[in-house]
Amino acid sequence: MTMSGQAPRVVLVTGKGGVGKTVVSASLALHYASIGLRTVLVETAGATNVSALFGRTGSGYALTELRPRLSTLSLTPEAAIEDYVVQQIRFKRLYTMVFKNRVMGPFIDAVPGLHDAVQLGKVFDLSRERRAGGHAWDRVVVDAPATGHGLTMLGSARSMMELTRAGPLHEGVKQVQDVIGDPRHTAVLLVSLAEGLPVNETIELWERLGESRALLRGVALNLCLPSPIGAADWRDGSGVLDAVPNGAALRGLVERRLQRVDQQAAAAERLHAATGAPVRALSDLRAARDGLNGRPWAEPDLLRLAAQLDPSGLGL
């Protein structure tokens, strides 16, 4: 937990592409909604994968309700820039005239870090949005870009402060950095697999986080398989397979699974040793569900992953 005893309102989930961070983000967001917290699940860089996990059509920049107390939206740099500028000048037509012409368009695209900073700024806006005298959202879960881009986005507000030095934009991104960089308000959850490259990239990401290491609450080791039998029981009883038809093939299957279990344990040890953060093993549910091919994941599946993640135990 944070020093104040309150869990951070913003949770950024990132990891190497293909490790399942969207499913982990969705399970965490659904968990929050299931315990009564108003939650928004934010996709970045124009991704629209979350809605399919819940059997809905893709969402855009406008909020889409997925379940009671759970909504989602997809950020694009262009929409976030428009949103920010219109907030400042209060006149959308003027934004179109100034920022959508052939001169300013390429200039805006060329400003280093601006696209990431305005998306992070939208996350900040959601975290401070008010409704009926309180916060509109109790939790803002961000399915952040993969590894390198996720790191760039996390540091974008600080980079824009260094670039601008002073002025309204500097003050705006300073407000964002003051929240996004504060572990009382923001947490980072890394997602990895029990394989060499994802583990290496997760450790590299941790090493490159710099000051943002204080935000890390844990590492989710995704797609883990349970052991079919205890190691001691296998040593004592595996010989009986010699007298069973196809026993050699069965022995091979069990031994490969046990090797996988050992690999998972070794990966968890490496990640904990490198980051000092708790590592949570999450089950591989792909055999039961395939959310990426349009079939919605069952809510019990996602909530089971969230239970294994143990958000409260991570201070989330």
KEMI-303641 format. One line per 2 residues: their letters; for each residue x, y, z of N, C-alpha, C, CB. Coordinates in steps of 0.2 Angstrom, whole numbers, plus 5000, padded with zeros to 4 digits. Glycine has a CB too. Example, Ala and Ser with C-alpha at 12.3 -4.5 7.8 and 13.67 -1.06 7.14 Angstrom:
as> 5066,4972,5039,5062,4978,5039,5066,4984,5039,5057,4978,5045 ~ 5064,4989,5035,5068,4995,5036,5064,5000,5039,5070,4997,5029
//
This chain:
mt> 5004,4994,5000,5000,5000,5000,5004,5006,5000,4995,5000,5006 ~ 5001,5012,4998,5005,5018,4998,5006,5020,5005,5001,5023,4994
ms> 5010,5025,5006,5011,5028,5013,5005,5031,5016,5017,5033,5013 ~ 5000,5033,5012,4994,5036,5015,4989,5031,5016,4991,5041,5010
gq> 4990,5024,5014,4986,5019,5015,4981,5018,5010,4982,5020,5022 ~ 4981,5023,5005,4976,5023,4999,4980,5020,4993,4973,5030,4998
ap> 4976,5016,4990,4979,5013,4984,4979,5018,4978,4975,5007,4981 ~ 4984,5018,4974,4984,5024,4969,4978,5023,4964,4991,5023,4965
rv> 4976,5029,4961,4970,5029,4957,4972,5027,4950,4967,5036,4957 ~ 4978,5028,4948,4980,5026,4941,4985,5020,4941,4984,5032,4938
vl> 4983,5015,4937,4988,5009,4936,4990,5008,4929,4984,5003,4939 ~ 4996,5009,4928,4999,5008,4921,5001,5001,4920,5004,5013,4919
vt> 4999,4997,4915,5001,4990,4914,5005,4990,4907,4994,4986,4913 ~ 5011,4988,4908,5015,4987,4902,5019,4981,4902,5019,4993,4901
gk> 5022,4979,4896,5026,4973,4895,5028,4972,4888,5023,4967,4898 ~ 5032,4967,4886,5033,4966,4879,5027,4964,4876,5038,4960,4879
gg> 5027,4966,4869,5021,4964,4865,5020,4957,4865,5022,4967,4858 ~ 5013,4955,4866,5012,4948,4865,5012,4944,4872,5016,4944,4861
vg> 5013,4947,4877,5013,4944,4884,5006,4944,4887,5018,4947,4888 ~ 5001,4947,4884,4994,4947,4887,4993,4953,4892,4994,4941,4891
kt> 4996,4958,4891,4995,4964,4895,4988,4967,4895,5000,4969,4894 ~ 4985,4966,4889,4978,4968,4888,4973,4964,4892,4976,4968,4881
vv> 4974,4958,4892,4970,4953,4896,4971,4955,4904,4971,4946,4895 ~ 4977,4956,4906,4979,4957,4913,4975,4964,4914,4986,4957,4914
sa> 4976,4969,4910,4973,4975,4911,4965,4975,4912,4974,4980,4906 ~ 4962,4971,4908,4955,4970,4908,4953,4966,4915,4952,4966,4902
sl> 4957,4961,4917,4955,4957,4923,4956,4962,4929,4960,4951,4924 ~ 4961,4966,4929,4961,4971,4934,4956,4976,4935,4968,4975,4934
al> 4954,4979,4929,4948,4983,4929,4942,4980,4931,4948,4986,4921 ~ 4941,4974,4928,4934,4971,4930,4934,4969,4937,4934,4964,4926
hy> 4940,4968,4940,4940,4967,4948,4938,4973,4951,4947,4964,4950 ~ 4941,4978,4949,4939,4985,4953,4931,4986,4952,4943,4991,4950
as> 4929,4985,4946,4922,4986,4945,4917,4982,4949,4920,4986,4938 ~ 4920,4975,4950,4916,4970,4954,4916,4972,4961,4919,4963,4953
ig> 4920,4976,4964,4920,4977,4971,4917,4984,4972,4927,4977,4974 ~ 4914,4987,4967,4911,4993,4967,4914,5000,4966,4908,4994,4974
lr> 4920,4999,4963,4924,5005,4961,4922,5007,4954,4931,5004,4962 ~ 4921,5013,4953,4920,5016,4946,4926,5016,4942,4917,5023,4946
tv> 4927,5012,4937,4933,5011,4933,4933,5012,4926,4935,5004,4934 ~ 4938,5015,4923,4939,5016,4916,4945,5013,4914,4939,5024,4914
lv> 4945,5009,4909,4950,5005,4906,4952,5009,4899,4949,4998,4905 ~ 4958,5011,4899,4961,5016,4894,4966,5012,4890,4964,5022,4897
et> 4964,5012,4883,4969,5009,4878,4973,5015,4875,4965,5005,4873 ~ 4979,5014,4873,4983,5019,4870,4985,5018,4863,4989,5020,4875
ag> 4987,5023,4860,4990,5023,4853,4985,5020,4848,4996,5018,4853 ~ 4978,5021,4849,4973,5019,4845,4971,5012,4845,4975,5020,4838
at> 4974,5008,4850,4972,5001,4851,4964,5000,4852,4976,4997,4856 ~ 4961,4995,4850,4954,4994,4851,4953,4986,4853,4950,4996,4845
nv> 4956,4984,4857,4956,4976,4859,4951,4975,4865,4963,4973,4860 ~ 4951,4980,4869,4947,4978,4875,4940,4976,4874,4947,4984,4880
sa> 4936,4980,4870,4929,4979,4869,4928,4972,4867,4926,4984,4864 ~ 4932,4969,4863,4931,4962,4860,4932,4957,4866,4936,4960,4855
lf> 4936,4958,4871,4936,4954,4877,4929,4953,4880,4942,4956,4882 ~ 4925,4958,4880,4919,4958,4883,4913,4957,4878,4918,4965,4887
gr> 4915,4955,4872,4910,4954,4867,4906,4960,4864,4905,4949,4870 ~ 4910,4966,4864,4907,4972,4862,4911,4974,4855,4907,4977,4867
tg> 4908,4978,4852,4912,4981,4846,4917,4986,4848,4907,4984,4841 ~ 4922,4988,4844,4927,4992,4846,4925,4999,4848,4932,4992,4840
sg> 4929,5001,4853,4927,5008,4855,4932,5013,4852,4928,5008,4863 ~ 4930,5020,4853,4934,5025,4851,4936,5030,4856,4931,5029,4845
ya> 4937,5036,4855,4939,5041,4860,4933,5042,4865,4941,5047,4857 ~ 4927,5041,4863,4921,5042,4867,4921,5036,4872,4915,5043,4863
lt> 4919,5037,4878,4918,5032,4883,4913,5027,4880,4916,5035,4890 ~ 4914,5020,4881,4910,5015,4880,4909,5011,4886,4912,5010,4874
el> 4903,5010,4889,4901,5006,4895,4902,4998,4893,4895,5008,4898 ~ 4906,4995,4897,4907,4988,4896,4902,4984,4901,4914,4985,4896
rp> 4902,4986,4907,4899,4983,4912,4897,4988,4917,4903,4977,4916 ~ 4892,4987,4922,4891,4992,4927,4897,4994,4930,4886,4989,4932
rl> 4899,5000,4931,4905,5003,4934,4911,5002,4930,4905,5000,4941 ~ 4910,5000,4924,4916,4998,4920,4915,5001,4913,4918,4991,4920
st> 4920,5006,4911,4919,5009,4904,4926,5009,4901,4917,5016,4904 ~ 4927,5010,4895,4933,5010,4891,4933,5015,4886,4935,5003,4888
ls> 4939,5017,4884,4940,5022,4878,4947,5021,4876,4939,5029,4881 ~ 4948,5022,4869,4954,5021,4866,4957,5028,4864,4953,5017,4859
lt> 4963,5029,4866,4966,5036,4865,4970,5035,4858,4971,5037,4871 ~ 4970,5041,4854,4974,5042,4849,4978,5048,4850,4970,5042,4842
pe> 4984,5049,4848,4987,5056,4849,4983,5061,4846,4994,5055,4846 ~ 4981,5060,4840,4977,5066,4836,4971,5068,4841,4975,5064,4830
aa> 4967,5063,4843,4961,5065,4847,4963,5068,4854,4957,5059,4848 ~ 4968,5066,4857,4971,5069,4863,4973,5076,4862,4976,5064,4866
ie> 4977,5077,4857,4979,5084,4855,4973,5089,4854,4984,5084,4849 ~ 4968,5086,4850,4963,5090,4849,4959,5092,4856,4958,5087,4844
dy> 4958,5087,4860,4955,5088,4866,4958,5093,4870,4954,5081,4870 ~ 4965,5092,4871,4969,5097,4875,4968,5104,4872,4976,5095,4875
vv> 4969,5105,4866,4969,5112,4863,4962,5115,4864,4972,5112,4856 ~ 4957,5111,4862,4950,5114,4863,4949,5116,4870,4945,5109,4860
qq> 4951,5112,4875,4951,5114,4882,4954,5121,4883,4954,5108,4886 ~ 4959,5122,4880,4963,5128,4881,4960,5134,4878,4970,5127,4879
ir> 4958,5133,4871,4955,5139,4868,4948,5139,4867,4958,5139,4860 ~ 4944,5134,4869,4937,5134,4870,4934,5135,4863,4935,5139,4875
fk> 4937,5133,4858,4934,5135,4851,4936,5130,4846,4935,5142,4849 ~ 4932,5125,4845,4934,5119,4841,4936,5122,4834,4929,5114,4840
rl> 4932,5126,4831,4933,5129,4824,4940,5132,4823,4928,5134,4822 ~ 4942,5136,4829,4948,5139,4828,4954,5134,4829,4949,5144,4834
yt> 4953,5128,4832,4958,5123,4833,4959,5120,4825,4955,5117,4837 ~ 4953,5119,4822,4953,5116,4815,4957,5121,4811,4946,5115,4813
mv> 4956,5127,4811,4959,5132,4807,4966,5132,4808,4956,5139,4808 ~ 4968,5132,4814,4976,5133,4816,4980,5126,4816,4976,5136,4823
fk> 4977,5121,4818,4981,5115,4819,4980,5110,4814,4979,5112,4826 ~ 4975,5111,4809,4973,5106,4804,4975,5108,4797,4966,5104,4804
nr> 4979,5113,4797,4982,5116,4790,4988,5112,4788,4983,5123,4790 ~ 4990,5113,4782,4996,5110,4779,5003,5112,4783,4997,5111,4772
vm> 5003,5118,4786,5009,5120,4789,5010,5117,4796,5009,5127,4789 ~ 5004,5118,4800,5005,5116,4807,5004,5109,4808,4999,5120,4811
gp> 5001,5105,4804,5000,5098,4805,5007,5094,4805,4996,5095,4799 ~ 5011,5095,4800,5018,5092,4801,5022,5094,4806,5021,5093,4794
fi> 5021,5101,4808,5025,5103,4814,5023,5100,4820,5024,5111,4814 ~ 5017,5099,4822,5014,5096,4828,5017,5089,4828,5006,5096,4828
da> 5016,5085,4822,5019,5078,4822,5026,5078,4824,5017,5075,4815 ~ 5030,5083,4822,5037,5083,4823,5040,5084,4830,5040,5087,4818
vp> 5035,5087,4834,5037,5089,4841,5039,5082,4845,5032,5093,4845 ~ 5045,5081,4847,5047,5075,4851,5043,5074,4857,5054,5075,4852
gl> 5040,5068,4858,5036,5067,4864,5030,5070,4865,5041,5069,4870 ~ 5027,5074,4860,5021,5077,4861,5015,5072,4861,5020,5083,4856
hd> 5015,5068,4856,5010,5063,4856,5009,5059,4862,5011,5058,4850 ~ 5015,5056,4865,5014,5053,4871,5012,5057,4877,5021,5049,4873
av> 5014,5063,4877,5013,5067,4883,5005,5069,4883,5017,5074,4882 ~ 5002,5070,4877,4995,5072,4877,4991,5066,4879,4993,5075,4870
ql> 4993,5060,4877,4989,5054,4879,4990,5053,4887,4992,5048,4876 ~ 4996,5054,4889,4997,5054,4897,4993,5059,4900,5004,5054,4899
gk> 4992,5065,4897,4988,5070,4900,4981,5069,4900,4989,5077,4895 ~ 4978,5065,4895,4971,5063,4895,4970,5058,4901,4969,5059,4889
vf> 4975,5054,4903,4975,5049,4908,4974,5053,4915,4981,5044,4909 ~ 4979,5059,4915,4979,5063,4921,4972,5066,4921,4984,5069,4920
dl> 4969,5069,4916,4962,5072,4916,4957,5067,4919,4960,5074,4909 ~ 4957,5061,4917,4952,5056,4919,4953,5055,4927,4953,5049,4915
sr> 4959,5055,4929,4960,5054,4936,4958,5059,4941,4968,5053,4937 ~ 4958,5065,4938,4955,5071,4942,4948,5073,4940,4960,5077,4941
er> 4945,5070,4935,4938,5072,4933,4934,5071,4939,4936,5067,4927 ~ 4929,5076,4940,4925,5076,4946,4917,5075,4943,4925,5083,4949
ra> 4914,5072,4948,4907,5070,4946,4903,5070,4953,4906,5064,4942 ~ 4897,5074,4954,4893,5074,4959,4897,5075,4966,4889,5067,4960
gg> 4902,5079,4966,4906,5081,4972,4911,5076,4973,4901,5081,4977 ~ 4913,5071,4969,4918,5066,4970,4922,5065,4964,4916,5060,4974
ha> 4926,5060,4964,4930,5058,4958,4925,5054,4954,4936,5054,4960 ~ 4926,5056,4947,4921,5052,4942,4924,5045,4942,4922,5055,4935
wd> 4930,5044,4943,4933,5037,4942,4937,5036,4948,4937,5037,4936 ~ 4936,5030,4951,4940,5028,4957,4946,5025,4955,4936,5023,4961
rv> 4946,5022,4949,4952,5019,4946,4953,5020,4938,4952,5011,4947 ~ 4959,5022,4936,4960,5022,4929,4965,5017,4927,4962,5030,4927
vv> 4964,5012,4924,4968,5007,4922,4970,5008,4915,4965,5000,4923 ~ 4977,5008,4914,4979,5010,4907,4983,5004,4904,4984,5016,4907
da> 4980,5002,4898,4984,4997,4894,4989,5000,4890,4979,4992,4890 ~ 4995,5001,4893,5000,5006,4890,5003,5002,4884,5005,5007,4895
pa> 5007,5006,4880,5010,5003,4874,5016,4998,4877,5014,5008,4870 ~ 5018,4994,4872,5023,4988,4874,5030,4992,4876,5024,4984,4868
tg> 5033,4988,4880,5040,4989,4883,5043,4996,4881,5044,4984,4880 ~ 5047,4997,4875,5050,5003,4874,5046,5009,4873,5054,5002,4868
hg> 5040,5008,4870,5035,5014,4869,5032,5015,4876,5030,5012,4864 ~ 5031,5010,4880,5028,5011,4886,5033,5016,4890,5026,5005,4890
lt> 5039,5014,4890,5044,5018,4894,5044,5025,4892,5051,5015,4893 ~ 5044,5026,4885,5044,5033,4882,5038,5037,4884,5044,5033,4874
ml> 5032,5034,4884,5026,5037,4887,5026,5039,4894,5020,5033,4885 ~ 5029,5034,4898,5029,5036,4905,5034,5042,4907,5032,5030,4909
gs> 5039,5043,4902,5043,5048,4903,5042,5054,4899,5050,5046,4902 ~ 5036,5054,4896,5035,5060,4891,5034,5066,4894,5029,5058,4886
ar> 5030,5066,4900,5029,5073,4903,5035,5076,4905,5024,5072,4909 ~ 5040,5072,4908,5046,5075,4910,5050,5077,4904,5050,5069,4914
sm> 5050,5074,4899,5053,5076,4893,5051,5082,4890,5053,5070,4887 ~ 5044,5083,4890,5041,5089,4888,5043,5095,4892,5033,5088,4887
me> 5043,5094,4899,5045,5099,4903,5052,5102,4901,5045,5097,4911 ~ 5057,5097,4900,5064,5099,4898,5064,5103,4892,5068,5093,4898
lt> 5059,5101,4887,5059,5104,4880,5056,5111,4881,5055,5100,4875 ~ 5051,5112,4885,5048,5118,4885,5050,5123,4890,5040,5117,4886
ra> 5053,5121,4895,5056,5125,4901,5051,5130,4904,5061,5129,4897 ~ 5047,5133,4901,5042,5138,4904,5036,5138,4899,5046,5145,4905
gp> 5031,5142,4902,5025,5143,4898,5019,5139,4900,5027,5143,4891 ~ 5013,5140,4897,5007,5136,4898,5008,5128,4897,5002,5138,4894
lh> 5012,5126,4892,5012,5119,4890,5017,5116,4896,5015,5118,4883 ~ 5022,5120,4898,5026,5117,4903,5023,5116,4909,5032,5122,4904
eg> 5018,5121,4911,5015,5121,4917,5010,5115,4917,5011,5127,4919 ~ 5007,5114,4911,5002,5108,4910,5005,5102,4911,4999,5109,4903
vk> 5011,5101,4908,5014,5094,4908,5017,5093,4915,5019,5093,4903 ~ 5019,5099,4919,5021,5098,4926,5016,5095,4930,5024,5105,4928
qv> 5010,5098,4929,5004,5095,4933,5003,5087,4932,4998,5099,4931 ~ 5004,5085,4925,5004,5078,4924,5009,5074,4927,5004,5077,4916
qd> 5015,5077,4927,5021,5073,4930,5020,5073,4937,5028,5077,4928 ~ 5018,5078,4940,5017,5078,4948,5013,5072,4950,5014,5085,4950
vi> 5008,5071,4946,5003,5065,4948,5006,5058,4945,4996,5066,4945 ~ 5008,5058,4939,5010,5052,4936,5016,5049,4939,5010,5053,4928
gd> 5020,5054,4941,5027,5052,4944,5027,5051,4951,5032,5057,4943 ~ 5021,5051,4954,5020,5051,4962,5017,5044,4963,5016,5056,4964
pr> 5021,5039,4967,5018,5033,4969,5012,5033,4973,5024,5029,4972 ~ 5010,5038,4976,5004,5039,4980,4998,5039,4975,5004,5045,4984
ht> 4999,5041,4969,4994,5042,4964,4994,5037,4958,4994,5049,4962 ~ 5000,5035,4957,5001,5031,4951,5005,5025,4952,5004,5035,4945
av> 5003,5019,4949,5007,5013,4950,5008,5010,4943,5003,5008,4954 ~ 5014,5006,4943,5015,5002,4937,5015,4995,4938,5022,5004,4934
ll> 5012,4991,4934,5012,4984,4934,5015,4981,4928,5005,4981,4935 ~ 5020,4977,4928,5024,4974,4922,5021,4967,4921,5031,4974,4923
vs> 5020,4965,4915,5018,4959,4913,5023,4955,4909,5011,4959,4909 ~ 5025,4949,4910,5030,4945,4907,5027,4938,4906,5036,4945,4911
la> 5031,4934,4902,5030,4927,4901,5036,4924,4904,5029,4925,4894 ~ 5036,4917,4905,5041,4913,4908,5046,4911,4902,5039,4907,4912
eg> 5048,4915,4898,5052,4914,4893,5058,4919,4893,5048,4914,4886 ~ 5064,4917,4890,5070,4921,4890,5069,4928,4888,5075,4917,4886
lp> 5066,4929,4882,5066,4936,4879,5061,4940,4883,5064,4935,4872 ~ 5055,4938,4885,5051,4943,4889,5054,4944,4895,5044,4939,4889
vn> 5057,4939,4899,5060,4941,4905,5066,4945,4905,5063,4934,4908 ~ 5070,4945,4900,5075,4949,4898,5073,4956,4897,5080,4947,4893
et> 5068,4957,4893,5065,4964,4891,5062,4967,4897,5060,4963,4886 ~ 5059,4963,4902,5055,4965,4908,5061,4968,4912,5051,4960,4911
ie> 5066,4964,4913,5072,4967,4917,5075,4973,4915,5077,4961,4918 ~ 5076,4973,4908,5079,4979,4905,5074,4985,4906,5080,4978,4897
lw> 5068,4984,4905,5063,4989,4906,5064,4992,4913,5056,4987,4905 ~ 5064,4987,4918,5065,4989,4925,5071,4994,4926,5065,4983,4930
er> 5076,4992,4923,5083,4995,4924,5082,5002,4920,5088,4991,4920 ~ 5078,5003,4915,5078,5009,4912,5072,5014,4915,5076,5008,4905
lg> 5069,5012,4920,5063,5016,4923,5066,5022,4926,5059,5011,4927 ~ 5072,5021,4929,5075,5027,4933,5071,5029,4939,5076,5033,4928
es> 5069,5035,4939,5065,5038,4945,5058,5034,4945,5064,5045,4944 ~ 5056,5032,4940,5049,5029,4940,5049,5022,4943,5047,5028,4932
ra> 5055,5019,4945,5055,5013,4948,5051,5013,4954,5062,5011,4950 ~ 5050,5019,4957,5046,5019,4964,5039,5018,4962,5047,5026,4967
ll> 5037,5018,4956,5030,5017,4954,5028,5009,4954,5028,5020,4948 ~ 5033,5005,4953,5032,4998,4952,5029,4994,4958,5039,4994,4950
rg> 5023,4991,4957,5020,4987,4962,5021,4980,4962,5013,4989,4963 ~ 5022,4977,4956,5023,4970,4955,5024,4968,4947,5017,4967,4957
va> 5025,4962,4946,5026,4959,4940,5021,4953,4939,5033,4956,4939 ~ 5017,4953,4934,5012,4947,4932,5016,4943,4928,5006,4950,4929
ln> 5017,4937,4930,5020,4931,4925,5014,4928,4922,5025,4927,4929 ~ 5013,4929,4916,5007,4927,4913,5007,4920,4909,5004,4932,4908
lc> 5002,4917,4908,5001,4911,4905,5005,4905,4908,5004,4912,4897 ~ 5004,4905,4914,5008,4899,4918,5004,4893,4918,5010,4902,4925
lp> 5007,4887,4918,5003,4881,4919,5005,4877,4926,5006,4876,4913 ~ 5000,4874,4928,5001,4871,4935,5005,4864,4934,4994,4869,4938
sp> 5008,4862,4939,5011,4856,4939,5006,4850,4939,5016,4855,4945 ~ 5007,4845,4935,5002,4839,4935,5003,4835,4941,5003,4836,4928
ig> 5009,4835,4944,5011,4830,4949,5017,4833,4953,5012,4823,4946 ~ 5017,4831,4959,5023,4834,4963,5029,4830,4961,5022,4832,4970
aa> 5035,4834,4961,5041,4831,4959,5043,4824,4962,5047,4836,4960 ~ 5042,4824,4969,5044,4818,4973,5039,4812,4970,5043,4819,4980
dw> 5033,4814,4969,5028,4808,4967,5030,4806,4960,5021,4811,4967 ~ 5032,4810,4956,5034,4808,4949,5040,4804,4950,5035,4814,4945
rd> 5045,4806,4954,5051,4801,4954,5049,4794,4957,5056,4805,4959 ~ 5044,4794,4962,5043,4788,4965,5038,4783,4960,5039,4789,4971
gs> 5034,4787,4956,5029,4783,4953,5029,4783,4945,5022,4785,4954 ~ 5034,4786,4942,5034,4787,4935,5036,4780,4932,5039,4792,4933
gv> 5039,4775,4936,5041,4769,4933,5035,4765,4931,5045,4765,4938 ~ 5029,4766,4934,5023,4762,4932,5021,4763,4925,5018,4763,4937
ld> 5023,4768,4922,5021,4770,4915,5025,4765,4910,5023,4777,4913 ~ 5030,4762,4912,5034,4757,4908,5029,4751,4906,5040,4754,4911
av> 5024,4750,4910,5020,4744,4909,5013,4746,4906,5019,4740,4915 ~ 5012,4753,4904,5006,4755,4901,5007,4756,4894,5004,4762,4905
pn> 5002,4755,4890,5002,4756,4883,5003,4764,4882,4995,4754,4879 ~ 5007,4766,4877,5009,4773,4876,5012,4776,4882,5003,4776,4873
ga> 5015,4772,4887,5017,4775,4893,5023,4780,4891,5020,4770,4897 ~ 5027,4778,4886,5033,4782,4885,5031,4789,4882,5037,4779,4879
al> 5025,4789,4878,5023,4796,4876,5020,4800,4882,5017,4795,4871 ~ 5016,4797,4886,5014,4800,4892,5019,4803,4897,5009,4795,4896
rg> 5024,4799,4897,5030,4801,4901,5033,4807,4899,5036,4795,4902 ~ 5034,4807,4892,5036,4813,4889,5032,4820,4890,5037,4812,4881
lv> 5026,4819,4890,5021,4824,4891,5022,4827,4898,5014,4822,4889 ~ 5022,4822,4903,5023,4825,4910,5029,4828,4911,5022,4819,4914
er> 5035,4825,4908,5041,4828,4909,5042,4835,4906,5047,4823,4906 ~ 5039,4836,4900,5039,4842,4897,5035,4848,4901,5036,4842,4890
rl> 5029,4845,4904,5026,4850,4908,5030,4852,4915,5019,4847,4910 ~ 5033,4847,4918,5037,4848,4923,5043,4853,4922,5040,4842,4926
qr> 5046,4852,4916,5051,4857,4914,5048,4864,4913,5054,4854,4907 ~ 5042,4864,4911,5039,4871,4910,5038,4874,4917,5032,4870,4906
vd> 5036,4870,4922,5035,4872,4928,5041,4875,4931,5031,4867,4933 ~ 5046,4871,4930,5053,4873,4933,5055,4880,4930,5058,4868,4931
qq> 5054,4880,4923,5055,4886,4919,5052,4892,4922,5054,4886,4912 ~ 5045,4891,4924,5041,4897,4927,5044,4899,4934,5034,4894,4928
aa> 5046,4894,4938,5049,4896,4944,5055,4900,4944,5050,4889,4948 ~ 5059,4898,4939,5066,4901,4938,5065,4908,4935,5070,4897,4933
aa> 5060,4909,4931,5058,4916,4928,5056,4920,4934,5053,4915,4923 ~ 5051,4918,4938,5049,4921,4944,5055,4924,4949,5044,4917,4948
er> 5059,4919,4950,5065,4921,4954,5069,4926,4951,5069,4914,4955 ~ 5071,4926,4944,5075,4931,4941,5071,4937,4941,5076,4929,4934
lh> 5065,4938,4940,5061,4944,4940,5061,4947,4947,5054,4943,4937 ~ 5060,4943,4952,5060,4946,4959,5067,4948,4961,5057,4941,4964
aa> 5072,4944,4959,5079,4946,4961,5081,4953,4958,5084,4941,4959 ~ 5079,4954,4951,5081,4960,4948,5077,4966,4950,5080,4959,4940
tg> 5070,4965,4951,5066,4971,4953,5065,4972,4960,5060,4970,4949 ~ 5065,4967,4964,5063,4967,4971,5056,4967,4972,5066,4973,4974
ap> 5052,4967,4966,5044,4967,4967,5041,4960,4967,5042,4971,4961 ~ 5035,4960,4970,5032,4953,4970,5030,4951,4963,5025,4954,4974
vr> 5031,4944,4962,5029,4941,4956,5023,4937,4957,5035,4937,4953 ~ 5018,4938,4953,5012,4934,4953,5011,4930,4947,5006,4939,4954
al> 5010,4923,4948,5009,4918,4942,5002,4918,4940,5012,4911,4944 ~ 5000,4920,4934,4993,4920,4932,4992,4914,4927,4992,4926,4928
sd> 4987,4910,4928,4985,4904,4924,4985,4906,4916,4979,4901,4926 ~ 4986,4900,4913,4985,4901,4905,4978,4898,4904,4991,4896,4902
lr> 4974,4903,4902,4967,4901,4901,4965,4901,4893,4962,4906,4904 ~ 4970,4901,4889,4969,4901,4882,4965,4895,4879,4975,4902,4878
aa> 4966,4889,4883,4963,4883,4880,4956,4884,4881,4966,4877,4884 ~ 4953,4888,4886,4946,4888,4888,4943,4894,4884,4945,4889,4895
rd> 4947,4899,4883,4944,4905,4879,4949,4908,4874,4942,4910,4885 ~ 4946,4911,4869,4951,4915,4864,4948,4921,4863,4952,4910,4858
gl> 4949,4926,4867,4946,4933,4866,4948,4936,4860,4947,4937,4872 ~ 4954,4935,4858,4957,4938,4852,4954,4936,4846,4965,4937,4851
ng> 4950,4931,4845,4946,4929,4840,4939,4930,4840,4947,4921,4838 ~ 4937,4935,4844,4930,4937,4845,4926,4934,4850,4927,4937,4838
rp> 4928,4929,4853,4924,4926,4858,4925,4929,4864,4925,4918,4858 ~ 4920,4932,4868,4921,4935,4874,4924,4931,4879,4915,4939,4876
wa> 4928,4933,4883,4931,4930,4889,4925,4930,4894,4937,4933,4892 ~ 4924,4924,4898,4919,4924,4903,4922,4928,4909,4918,4917,4905
ep> 4917,4932,4912,4920,4936,4918,4923,4932,4923,4914,4940,4921 ~ 4920,4926,4925,4924,4922,4930,4931,4921,4928,4920,4915,4931
dl> 4933,4920,4922,4940,4919,4919,4944,4925,4921,4940,4917,4912 ~ 4942,4931,4919,4945,4937,4921,4946,4938,4928,4942,4943,4917
lr> 4941,4937,4932,4941,4938,4939,4945,4933,4943,4934,4937,4942 ~ 4946,4927,4940,4951,4922,4942,4958,4924,4941,4950,4915,4939
la> 4959,4927,4936,4966,4930,4935,4967,4936,4940,4967,4933,4928 ~ 4962,4940,4941,4963,4946,4946,4964,4943,4953,4957,4950,4945
aq> 4961,4937,4954,4962,4935,4961,4969,4932,4962,4957,4929,4962 ~ 4972,4929,4956,4979,4927,4957,4983,4933,4957,4980,4922,4950
ld> 4982,4938,4954,4986,4944,4954,4986,4947,4961,4983,4949,4949 ~ 4980,4947,4965,4980,4949,4972,4981,4956,4972,4984,4945,4976
ps> 4977,4961,4969,4978,4968,4969,4979,4971,4975,4973,4971,4965 ~ 4975,4969,4980,4976,4972,4987,4983,4970,4990,4970,4970,4992
gl> 4985,4964,4989,4992,4962,4991,4997,4966,4988,4993,4955,4990 ~ 4996,4969,4982,5001,4973,4979,5000,4980,4980,5001,4972,4971
gl> 4995,4982,4984,4994,4989,4986,4990,4992,4980,5000,4992,4987 ~ 4987,4989,4976,4984,4992,4970,4976,4992,4971,4985,4987,4964
//
